[in-house]
Amino acid sequence: NLGDKFRLSVIINPATEEPTHNQDKILQIFKDHHSMKTDNPDVDKEAEPALVSKKMHELAEKYNFNLERFFPPQDRGTNANSIEINKSGLEKLIKNLKNDTAPGKSGVDKYVLLWFLEFFPNILLDLFNDLISNPEW
């Protein structure tokens, strides 16, 4: 145990179904597993995300669930350049992130964001608002 982190001394290698004690191999097994869950070769990373989920509508219809009651239609006239997050919203967003989870593709985890929030809140706020305005960075 390393503080709130844990080190595995052995794991079953899924490729060979044999135990491995090699720390580099254990790390690679976890990286590969995470990659399988987050990297989907069927997803076009350049395509705009769909705003409507066909599967969600099929399930709602199947179970007679009124989507519009819980998800009312939104005004589509909102310009992305007019959307901003304020400092309290950013703080709430970061503090509500899960603890000790793998960071996304950016490699930035909750603790890095909390550090920036504490020491450079205005820079972090400007960065988030820039990302909202320029999602293609």
C-alpha positions in Angstrom: 0.0 0.0 0.0 1.4 3.4 -1.1 -0.8 5.9 0.7 -4.1 5.6 -1.0 -2.5 3.7 -4.0 -2.0 0.0 -4.2 0.7 -2.1 -5.8 -0.1 -5.5 -7.1 2.6 -8.1 -6.7 1.0 -10.6 -9.1 -1.8 -10.7 -11.7 -3.1 -13.2 -14.2 -2.0 -12.3 -17.7 -5.1 -12.6 -19.8 -3.1 -13.5 -22.9 -1.4 -16.5 -21.3 -3.7 -17.1 -18.3 -0.5 -17.5 -16.2 0.4 -15.3 -13.2 3.0 -12.6 -13.8 5.0 -10.7 -11.2 6.6 -8.4 -13.7 5.5 -4.8 -12.7 6.0 -3.5 -16.2 3.8 -6.3 -17.6 1.1 -5.7 -14.9 1.1 -2.0 -15.8 0.7 -2.9 -19.5 -2.2 -5.2 -18.8 -4.0 -2.4 -17.0 -3.2 0.0 -19.8 -4.4 -2.4 -22.5 -7.6 -3.1 -20.5 -8.3 0.6 -20.1 -7.6 1.2 -23.8 -10.1 -1.5 -24.8 -12.8 0.3 -22.8 -12.0 3.8 -24.1 -10.7 3.3 -27.6 -13.4 2.2 -30.1 -12.1 1.7 -33.6 -15.6 2.0 -34.9 -15.8 5.6 -33.7 -14.8 8.4 -36.1 -12.9 10.8 -33.9 -13.3 13.5 -36.5 -17.1 13.2 -36.8 -19.4 15.5 -34.8 -21.1 13.7 -32.0 -24.8 12.8 -32.6 -27.2 14.9 -30.7 -29.9 12.2 -30.8 -29.5 8.6 -29.6 -31.5 6.2 -31.7 -31.0 3.4 -29.1 -32.2 5.7 -26.3 -35.4 6.5 -28.2 -35.9 2.8 -29.0 -35.6 1.9 -25.3 -37.9 4.7 -24.3 -40.5 3.6 -26.7 -40.2 -0.1 -25.7 -40.7 0.8 -22.0 -43.3 3.5 -22.6 -41.0 6.2 -21.1 -41.7 9.8 -21.9 -38.2 11.3 -22.7 -39.5 14.8 -23.2 -40.9 14.9 -19.6 -37.4 14.4 -18.2 -35.4 15.8 -21.0 -37.3 18.7 -22.4 -36.2 20.0 -25.9 -33.5 22.7 -25.6 -33.3 25.9 -27.6 -30.9 25.0 -30.5 -30.2 28.7 -31.2 -27.5 28.9 -28.5 -24.1 29.8 -30.0 -21.2 27.8 -28.5 -19.3 31.1 -28.2 -21.9 32.4 -25.8 -21.5 29.4 -23.4 -19.2 30.0 -20.4 -18.5 28.4 -17.1 -18.0 30.5 -14.0 -15.5 29.9 -11.2 -18.1 28.3 -8.8 -19.3 26.0 -11.6 -15.8 25.0 -12.5 -15.0 24.3 -8.8 -18.2 22.1 -8.5 -17.4 20.3 -11.7 -13.8 19.4 -10.6 -14.7 18.5 -7.0 -17.4 16.2 -8.2 -15.0 14.1 -10.3 -14.4 10.6 -9.0 -11.3 10.1 -6.9 -8.5 7.8 -8.0 -9.8 7.0 -11.5 -7.8 6.8 -14.6 -7.5 10.1 -16.4 -9.0 10.5 -19.8 -7.0 11.0 -23.0 -5.6 14.3 -21.7 -3.8 12.4 -18.9 -4.9 15.1 -16.4 -6.6 13.7 -13.3 -8.7 15.3 -10.6 -5.8 16.1 -8.4 -4.0 18.1 -11.0 -7.1 20.1 -11.7 -7.6 20.7 -8.0 -4.1 22.0 -7.7 -4.6 24.4 -10.6 -7.9 25.5 -9.1 -6.2 26.3 -5.9 -3.1 28.1 -7.2 -4.2 29.4 -10.7 -8.0 29.6 -10.6 -8.3 32.4 -13.2 -6.0 30.7 -15.7 -7.8 27.4 -15.3 -11.2 29.1 -15.8 -9.9 30.9 -18.9 -8.6 27.5 -20.2 -11.9 25.8 -19.7 -13.9 28.6 -21.3 -11.4 28.5 -24.2 -12.0 24.8 -24.6 -15.7 25.3 -24.6 -15.4 27.9 -27.3 -12.9 26.0 -29.3 -13.6 22.3 -28.9 -11.4 21.4 -31.9 -8.2 22.4 -30.1 
